[in-house]
Amino acid sequence: MFWEIVAWLAVALLTVFRVAIVVGVVALVVLIVRSLRAPKQSLRHAGAPARK
């Protein structure tokens, strides 16, 4: 009984770690994509007031 509970806790911890890793990777990808797109958007926004 004790080892069964320990096994379930281990499985739960592994799933939590998997979710945390996936969320971390997705967050890193989003930050990288935003940083790559940021200069183009800032140039467009910087050029917009000059046109007005």
C-alpha positions in Angstrom: 0.0 0.0 0.0 2.8 2.4 0.9 4.7 1.8 -2.2 1.6 2.1 -4.3 1.1 5.6 -2.9 4.7 6.5 -3.5 4.4 5.2 -7.1 1.3 7.4 -7.7 3.2 10.4 -6.2 6.1 9.8 -8.5 3.8 9.6 -11.5 2.1 12.8 -10.5 5.5 14.6 -10.0 6.6 13.4 -13.4 3.5 14.7 -15.1 3.9 18.1 -13.3 7.5 18.3 -14.4 6.5 17.4 -18.0 3.9 20.2 -18.0 6.3 22.7 -16.5 8.9 21.8 -19.1 6.4 22.2 -21.9 5.2 25.5 -20.5 8.7 26.8 -20.2 9.6 25.8 -23.7 6.5 27.5 -25.1 7.2 30.6 -23.1 10.8 30.7 -24.4 9.6 30.3 -28.0 7.1 33.1 -27.5 9.7 35.4 -26.1 12.1 34.7 -28.9 9.4 35.3 -31.6 8.4 38.5 -29.9 12.0 39.7 -29.7 12.6 38.9 -33.4 9.4 40.7 -34.4 9.9 43.6 -32.1 12.3 45.7 -34.2 10.1 45.6 -37.3 7.0 46.6 -35.3 8.9 49.4 -33.5 10.1 50.8 -36.8 6.5 50.7 -38.1 5.2 52.5 -35.0 8.1 54.9 -35.1 7.3 55.8 -38.7 3.6 56.2 -38.1 3.7 59.5 -36.2 6.1 61.0 -38.8 3.5 60.3 -41.6 0.8 62.2 -39.7 
